């Protein structure tokens, strides 16, 4: 297949970046079809199954460097869906984790432990490593190990020539690349790729005054050909425990997903709004209660939504609004639908739920009128019982689904290949947006 998509031609063509300690570095990534040399080499089967070979370059002439490693927490290692076994039922992890060089058709990226690949140093001071990778998105960084006598120890950096998209000081913390295209993407990732026909929406960042009087950021996606004479529906999105307003709009691939859904006629006119919910963090309490859910909901209704309604042409009908989130944001979505169901018409709970709320307090009839989507990864800690820090509450996606079923509240519950990672959350949002929203 002739599907090469070069992301970089040589580190020498890129601007140089000054890193901590005064080091000057540059980097590049080349994505190509698997070459004949790779296909006939030691890992030929992996290259054949993946279809692509991806070479990462890092150039730094600092003599104190002893080692450079490529690493990720959400890719470059894989699991076989057929080996998941009874994890979904019992929480017993029977799946092995494989390196990129062991890739086979039917495998999917997973987070698991941080995955490192040592890079080989060339004569010109360039470090490189080539991996067989299937078509999807990948997050990555470089780990630099300096000589003990140097005193800098180990330093983790983003790709200096491909840094994370930022809103001021806020960013996801990861460099990102897309490998392949929609025609060859892993299942669930068909909509993540940037469009090349100009029919793309816009992403901007704004500020609003929050419930506590502080000025807080918002990320706003407007679809292609946004027209203020139309009335748009809105999706409000939350990050997880350590995230911010940039994540869904960068490594979450939401702008690309929305652009592609629009182009295919798969979604109505919709604006997406992301926020930074860390202002509602409560220290020194159990993890499941670490955000103030009541204030989060109140802030949405009294501050964020009024700001959006004042500045954009959106419907004021709660049934034309959705709230979704990942991990801690998913716990928030589940808490809102249980305690204040009329805040939104649609709820997306991706990887976790707040099951500590007494079911007898639910407004079941109101919840039955809402559209609720619950998801998790096949190997997600948010799928099995007895995790997080409060086992007796079983704060998992599966248990939330069970509570909804017992209360005879219609909902959708599904799993996606992956762990507690962006592969699952991207697939979850794609399904939520395409199959659930405004239906």
PyMOL commands that set and color helices and strands:
alter all, ss='L'
color gray80, all
select helices_A, chain A and resi 11-13+20-22+36-39+44-50+81-83+87-90+100-102+148-150+182-184+254-263+278-280+287-289+293-311+318-320+328-339+341-343+359-361+364-368+391-393+397-406+422-436
alter helices_A, ss='H'
color red, helices_A
select strands_A, chain A and resi 17-18+24-33+52-60+65-72+77-80+98-99+107-109+115-118+120-121+126-133+137-146+154-157+166-167+170-171+175-178+202-209+215-222+233-238+270-275+321-326+346-350+371-377+412-416
alter strands_A, ss='S'
color yellow, strands_A
deselect
rebuild
show_as cartoon
